[in-house]
Each structure stands twice: as structure tokens, then as C-alpha cells.
Amino acid sequence: MSTEPIIRIEKASKWFGAFQVLTDIDLQVKAGERIVICGPSGSGKSTLIRCINHLETVGRGRIVVDGIELTGHQRRNIDAVRREVGMVFQQFNLFPHLTVLQNCTLAPMHTRGVSRAEAEETAMKYLRRVRIPDQAAKYPSQLSGGQQQRVAIARALCMNPKVMLFDEPTSALDPEMVKEVLDTMISLAEDGMTMLCVTHEMGFARSVADRVIFMADGRILEQAPPQPFFSNPTHPQLRAFLGQILSASTHHA
């Protein structure tokens, strides 16, 4: 078992024009580790995880994923990392003109050269895994938001990724659909999948995360296992953030 972290981020900084969105981010993630990243809007959370599969590029610093250097722009390295890293977005990003099954088989057939029969077998395995095999022949528009997001998770799993990134996967969903997507993510976590998840779902963070990271203003201000993170936050901005989140959730309840 390699002790080398599967993701290593060193002094990563990024700018959008003159605005610095990430500042000197250092983060190491071990294989099988489950990390939840939280923080106020505009803190750089989504940008950070988008850098891990090169949807965004860092201006300075290094990112190494599974031993592959991502900081340069070698197409080969980028493609290699994207094959190992699955991503689930806030919007489901499914192809509307393809069925659920076709959405799931497209990438394995095109990027891994898998036969249609094998791709369909894998797709059905993961559609069962997210508990919607009966929706395989439908089009995305025929599904609920929660079902579409579960298809998006199955589609990412069809590439057999070593790492899964989730960028606020429940924030576009109606409240009654949030649980079905979180349940799917919890069962993945229980399988030992390496996961980085940007979310405001603090119950999920408490029950699943090995480590919770708090970001604000493009920096990591605090990181800890869930118990000390929630019960004994040290950074004043984290204390304020948790106070807001917890009071908001009591109002909804």
C-alpha cells in the first residue's frame, strides 16, 4: 500500500484577472480518505476541486494526482488524470439527447475503448448501485432532479475512477431529493472511495468525512476530523460560519 498521497497540492494559487481566488493552498489526500470542503460563497472551494481535474488551472504551485503532475499543460497528463478522477457537478450535465444508459456508456467507449456490451454491463451495474436501473432507457428530462444527479454519479463511476469530486451535488435539488443523493454518496464512502466533496450538508460531513476543511477568501483556514471541527472550532471565521449554518438549519426544520 503506497503511503504517497493520491492527491498532493502544494502552494497552489490562482487568479481570475486581478482577483486572487486561491492563495497558497497546501493539501494532501490519502487514498480512501473522505474530505468535505465547506465555507462561505466565493471562498474558492469549487475552484479548488476543479483544479484537481484541470477544469481550472493554477497560476502558481503544484498539483499531483496519483503520481501524475498536472501543473504543466501536457494534454497526455490531463487526459490521464481525468480518466482516474470522476466529477459530479451542481448541474447534472447529462446529455439531453442520450438515454440514461447512453450517457453512462459514452465516455468508457470513447476514452477507454471499451466495447458497447462491456460498457452497458458496467453502466447497468452502477445504475443498480445508485438504485435506478429501471430508468436506463429514459431520457434525462423524464427524470427527477435527484434521479438525474444519481445518473451523473453512476456515469462518473462507469470510468472506474480512483477519486470522486463532488461540487455542491445537492444544491440544485429540491429538499426532498437531497437525501437520496446523499445516501448514494454515503454508500460510496462506505466502499472506501476517495472523495472530495464541496457541500453545505453538515450532517453528511459529520457522518462521512474523515476530515472537514473550512475555506474562506481563497485560503484553508481550518481542517480537522468532524468531531473537533464542529464541537471545538478555533478560527473565528469558522465559528461564525458554523453559527450561521446551524441557525439556518434549525429554521428550516
C-alpha positions as CSV (number, residue, x, y, z in Angstrom):
1,M,0.0,0.0,0.0
2,S,1.6,3.3,-1.1
3,T,2.0,5.9,1.5
4,E,2.3,8.6,-1.2
5,P,-0.9,10.7,-1.1
6,I,-3.2,10.2,-4.1
7,I,-3.6,14.0,-4.3
8,R,-0.9,16.4,-3.4
9,I,-1.5,20.2,-3.7
10,E,1.5,22.4,-2.9
11,K,1.3,26.2,-2.6
12,A,-1.4,26.4,-5.3
13,S,-2.6,29.9,-6.2
14,K,-5.0,31.1,-8.8
15,W,-6.2,34.4,-10.2
16,F,-9.2,35.4,-12.2
17,G,-7.8,38.5,-13.8
18,A,-6.6,40.6,-10.9
19,F,-8.7,38.7,-8.3
20,Q,-6.8,36.1,-6.4
21,V,-9.3,33.2,-5.9
22,L,-6.8,30.7,-4.3
23,T,-3.8,31.6,-2.1
24,D,-1.1,29.2,-1.2
25,I,-3.3,26.1,-0.8
26,D,-1.5,23.1,0.7
27,L,-3.5,19.8,0.8
28,Q,-2.6,16.1,0.8
29,V,-5.3,13.5,0.4
30,K,-4.6,9.8,1.1
31,A,-6.3,7.1,-0.9
32,G,-9.6,6.2,0.6
33,E,-9.8,9.4,2.5
34,R,-13.2,11.3,2.5
35,I,-12.9,15.1,2.7
36,V,-15.7,17.6,2.9
37,I,-14.8,21.2,2.0
38,C,-17.1,23.9,3.3
39,G,-17.0,27.7,3.6
40,P,-18.9,30.8,2.5
41,S,-19.9,31.5,-1.1
42,G,-16.9,32.8,-3.1
43,S,-14.3,31.2,-0.8
44,G,-12.6,29.2,-3.7
45,K,-14.0,25.8,-2.7
46,S,-15.3,24.9,-6.2
47,T,-12.3,26.4,-7.9
48,L,-10.0,24.2,-5.8
49,I,-11.7,20.9,-6.7
50,R,-12.0,22.0,-10.3
51,C,-8.2,22.4,-10.4
52,I,-7.8,18.7,-9.3
53,N,-9.1,17.6,-12.8
54,H,-7.7,20.6,-14.7
55,L,-11.1,22.2,-15.4
56,E,-9.3,25.2,-13.9
57,T,-5.6,25.7,-13.9
58,V,-3.4,27.0,-11.1
59,G,-1.3,30.1,-11.7
60,R,1.3,29.0,-9.3
61,G,2.2,25.9,-7.3
62,R,1.9,22.2,-8.0
63,I,-0.9,19.6,-8.2
64,V,0.0,15.9,-8.5
65,V,-2.8,13.3,-8.8
66,D,-2.0,9.7,-8.5
67,G,1.7,10.4,-9.3
68,I,0.8,12.5,-12.4
69,E,1.9,16.1,-12.5
70,L,-1.0,18.4,-13.5
71,T,0.7,21.7,-13.3
72,G,2.0,21.9,-16.8
73,H,-0.3,21.7,-19.8
74,Q,0.7,18.3,-21.2
75,R,-2.5,17.1,-22.8
76,R,-1.4,13.5,-22.1
77,N,-1.2,14.1,-18.3
78,I,-4.5,15.9,-18.2
79,D,-6.3,13.1,-20.1
80,A,-4.6,10.5,-17.8
81,V,-5.8,12.3,-14.7
82,R,-9.3,12.8,-16.0
83,R,-9.6,9.1,-16.6
84,E,-8.9,8.5,-12.9
85,V,-11.0,11.3,-11.4
86,G,-14.8,11.3,-11.6
87,M,-16.6,14.6,-11.2
88,V,-20.2,15.3,-10.2
89,F,-21.4,18.9,-10.7
90,Q,-24.1,21.0,-9.2
91,Q,-25.9,20.9,-12.5
92,F,-26.2,17.4,-13.7
93,N,-24.5,18.0,-17.1
94,L,-26.2,15.0,-18.7
95,F,-26.6,14.9,-22.5
96,P,-30.3,15.6,-23.0
97,H,-30.5,13.7,-26.4
98,L,-29.0,10.5,-25.0
99,T,-30.7,8.0,-22.8
100,V,-29.5,7.3,-19.2
101,L,-27.7,4.2,-20.4
102,Q,-26.1,6.1,-23.4
103,N,-25.0,8.9,-21.0
104,C,-23.2,6.2,-18.9
105,T,-21.5,4.3,-21.8
106,L,-20.3,7.2,-23.9
107,A,-17.0,8.0,-22.0
108,P,-15.9,4.4,-21.4
109,M,-16.4,3.5,-25.1
110,H,-14.7,6.7,-26.4
111,T,-11.9,7.2,-23.9
112,R,-11.2,3.7,-22.7
113,G,-12.1,1.9,-25.9
114,V,-14.4,-0.5,-24.1
115,S,-16.9,-2.5,-26.2
116,R,-20.5,-1.5,-26.2
117,A,-21.5,-4.7,-24.5
118,E,-19.0,-4.3,-21.7
119,A,-19.8,-0.6,-21.3
120,E,-23.5,-1.4,-21.0
121,E,-22.9,-4.1,-18.5
122,T,-20.8,-1.7,-16.3
123,A,-23.4,1.0,-16.7
124,M,-26.2,-1.3,-15.5
125,K,-24.0,-2.4,-12.6
126,Y,-23.6,1.3,-11.4
127,L,-27.2,2.2,-12.2
128,R,-28.2,-0.6,-9.8
129,R,-25.6,0.7,-7.4
130,V,-27.4,4.1,-7.4
131,R,-30.8,2.3,-7.3
132,I,-32.2,3.4,-10.7
133,P,-31.6,0.5,-13.1
134,D,-35.2,0.8,-14.2
135,Q,-34.6,4.3,-15.6
136,A,-31.9,3.1,-18.1
137,A,-34.0,3.7,-21.3
138,K,-35.3,7.1,-20.3
139,Y,-34.0,10.5,-21.2
140,P,-32.8,12.9,-18.6
141,S,-35.8,15.2,-19.0
142,Q,-38.1,12.3,-17.9
143,L,-36.3,12.0,-14.5
144,S,-36.5,14.0,-11.3
145,G,-33.5,16.1,-10.3
146,G,-32.5,13.6,-7.7
147,Q,-32.6,10.8,-10.2
148,Q,-30.6,12.9,-12.7
149,Q,-27.9,13.5,-10.1
150,R,-27.7,9.8,-9.3
151,V,-27.3,9.1,-13.1
152,A,-24.5,11.7,-13.0
153,I,-22.8,9.8,-10.2
154,A,-23.3,6.4,-12.0
155,R,-21.8,7.9,-15.1
156,A,-18.7,9.1,-13.3
157,L,-18.4,5.6,-11.6
158,C,-18.5,3.9,-15.1
159,M,-15.0,5.2,-15.6
160,N,-13.8,3.3,-12.5
161,P,-12.2,6.4,-11.1
162,K,-9.8,6.3,-8.2
163,V,-11.1,9.7,-6.9
164,M,-14.6,11.2,-6.9
165,L,-15.0,15.0,-6.8
166,F,-18.5,16.4,-5.9
167,D,-19.1,20.1,-6.4
168,E,-22.2,21.0,-4.3
169,P,-24.0,18.0,-5.7
170,T,-27.2,18.7,-3.8
171,S,-27.5,22.4,-4.0
172,A,-29.7,22.5,-7.2
173,L,-32.1,19.8,-5.8
174,D,-35.4,20.2,-4.1
175,P,-35.1,19.4,-0.4
176,E,-37.0,16.1,-0.6
177,M,-34.4,14.9,-3.2
178,V,-31.3,15.8,-1.2
179,K,-31.4,12.7,0.9
180,E,-31.5,10.2,-1.9
181,V,-28.3,11.7,-3.4
182,L,-26.6,11.9,0.0
183,D,-27.5,8.3,0.7
184,T,-25.9,7.3,-2.6
185,M,-22.7,9.2,-1.7
186,I,-22.7,7.7,1.8
187,S,-22.8,4.2,0.4
188,L,-19.8,5.1,-1.9
189,A,-17.9,6.4,1.1
190,E,-18.6,3.1,2.9
191,D,-17.0,1.3,-0.1
192,G,-13.7,3.2,0.5
193,M,-13.9,5.6,-2.5
194,T,-11.5,8.6,-2.2
195,M,-13.9,11.5,-2.1
196,L,-13.6,15.3,-2.0
197,C,-17.0,17.0,-1.6
198,V,-17.8,20.6,-1.6
199,T,-21.1,20.9,0.3
200,H,-23.1,22.7,2.9
201,E,-24.7,19.5,4.1
202,M,-23.1,19.4,7.6
203,G,-24.9,16.2,8.7
204,F,-23.2,14.5,5.7
205,A,-19.9,16.0,6.8
206,R,-20.3,14.7,10.4
207,S,-21.3,11.2,9.4
208,V,-19.0,10.6,6.4
209,A,-15.9,12.8,6.4
210,D,-12.5,11.8,7.7
211,R,-11.6,15.4,7.6
212,V,-13.6,18.6,7.2
213,I,-11.8,21.6,5.6
214,F,-13.0,25.2,6.1
215,M,-12.1,27.7,3.3
216,A,-12.6,31.5,3.2
217,D,-11.1,34.1,0.9
218,G,-9.2,31.5,-1.1
219,R,-7.4,30.0,1.9
220,I,-7.7,26.9,4.0
221,L,-8.3,28.4,7.5
222,E,-9.0,25.2,9.4
223,Q,-9.1,21.4,8.9
224,A,-9.9,18.7,11.4
225,P,-11.8,15.5,11.9
226,P,-15.6,16.2,12.2
227,Q,-15.8,15.9,16.0
228,P,-13.3,18.7,16.9
229,F,-14.2,20.6,13.7
230,F,-17.8,21.0,14.8
231,S,-17.5,20.9,18.6
232,N,-14.4,23.0,19.1
233,P,-13.7,25.3,16.1
234,T,-10.7,27.5,16.7
235,H,-10.8,30.0,13.8
236,P,-13.3,32.9,14.5
237,Q,-14.5,32.8,10.8
238,L,-15.3,29.1,11.2
239,R,-17.2,29.8,14.4
240,A,-19.2,32.4,12.7
241,F,-19.8,30.2,9.6
242,L,-21.0,27.3,11.7
243,G,-23.3,29.5,13.7
244,Q,-25.0,30.8,10.5
245,I,-25.3,27.3,9.0
246,L,-26.7,25.7,12.2
247,S,-29.2,28.5,12.8
248,A,-30.3,28.3,9.2
249,S,-30.9,24.6,9.5
250,T,-33.0,25.0,12.7
251,H,-35.2,27.5,10.9
252,H,-35.8,25.0,8.1
253,A,-36.5,22.1,10.4
